[in-house]
Amino acid sequence: MGAGVQTTAILLEFWQDYDLVLMADTGDEHPETYEYIENYLKPFCQSKNLEWKTVKKEETLLEYCLRKKSFPLMSRRFCTQDFKIRVIQKELRKRGATKKNPITCSIGFSLDESHRANFNSDRQYQKFDYPLLDRNLTRRDCYEIIKKHGFPIPIKSGCYYCPYQSRKKFKILSIEHPDLFEKSLQLEEESELFPKYNLNGKYPLRSIVGNQSLDDFTPEESCDSGHCFN
C-alpha cells in the first residue's frame, strides 16, 4: 500500500481479494498522506475486517540520511531498497513466506504507466501481480473508482523530499509546509554530496525559493519500483 491513487483504488474495489494491507513507511510521507491513511484507509480496512500493517525501520529515512550526510538520488535509490523492499520482505518472512513459497503481492501500476512494470521482477518471498493492468484500468479509472466509493482523491504519495518529485512540488511544499521544505534544504545542504549533486536535479532546492510561477516547473518522473507514488 502506497496510499496514492492506484493502491487506494485497488483496496476499495478489490478488497475481497486480500488478507493483508501492508505499508512500508519511511517516516517521511507528506502529512496529507498520513491524514488520508488515518481518516479513510484504516477505517475502511477495519470496516471490512481486513488487516492493516505498517512496517518501518527504527529510524526514519530523513534521520538516516542526516546521520550519513547523504540523500537519495535517482541513480542511488537506497531509500526504496532499504526502507521499503527489505522491511516488507522481513514482514513477509515473519508471516511464513519462503523462497519456494512466496506471498503474492499486488503492485499498483495502471495501464497508462505499464512501462513501469517489470513482469520478471518477482523477488525473494514475493510474487507480484498487477490487478489494474489485468483489468486495463488507467489512473483516470482509479479516480472514478475512488469517487464511486465516496472517498476524496489522495495526493500522490512519496517522501516529501523524494528526488523523483518535481521542482513544482518542492515549490508547493515551500508554500504549504515551509517546515518540511526547510528539512529538505537541510538534508541537501548538509550532505557530503552537495553541491556536486542536488536533491532534485541540476539546481539546488534553495534556487526555487522566489517569485517563479508554478507553471515554470517541469513535470515529475516516477520511480519504477512500484513501492512509491502509487
Buried (B, 14 or more C-beta within 10 A) or exposed (E): BBBBBBBBBBBBBBBEEBEBBBBBBBBBBBEBBEEBBEEBBBEBBEEBEBEBBBBBBEEBBBEBBBEEEBBBBEEEBBBBEBBBBBBBBEBBBEEEBEEEEBBEBBBBBBBBBBEBBEEEEBBEBBEBEBBBBEEEBBBEBBEEBBEEBEBEBBBBBBBBBBBBBBBBBBBBBBEEBEEBBEBBBBBBBEBEBBEEBBBBBEEBBBEBBEEEEEEEBEEBEBBBBBBBBB
